[in-house]
Amino acid sequence: MKSALISVGLAVALAIAGSLAFDVLRGPEQTAAVAGKGHKVCKAKTNAGKLKTWRCENNQACCVNRAMDLYVCGYPGLGCL
């Protein structure tokens, strides 16, 4: 029972940390535009100041993790976990 509670607590802590590590695109320096049927183009400035461009499905969020310099698509319905 004790190990089950520890496992659940660890899972919750990792879920919260993951959601805080990724930011959904917003603000003047980050954009997302429709790029055809079922896709959108995500753009954001990297830590080095360059413009990073990647493509996601329409139902996925454009996710940016500035600490690890990651630019990925989120999970449908869950956002950037």
Number of C-alpha atoms within 10 A of each C-alpha: 6 6 8 9 10 11 12 11 12 12 12 12 11 13 13 12 12 14 14 12 16 22 18 17 18 12 8 7 10 16 15 19 12 14 14 10 8 10 15 20 17 24 20 23 17 16 12 7 8 9 12 13 15 14 18 20 19 18 16 19 23 30 24 25 17 14 9 10 12 14 21 19 20 20 15 12 9 11 17 23 17
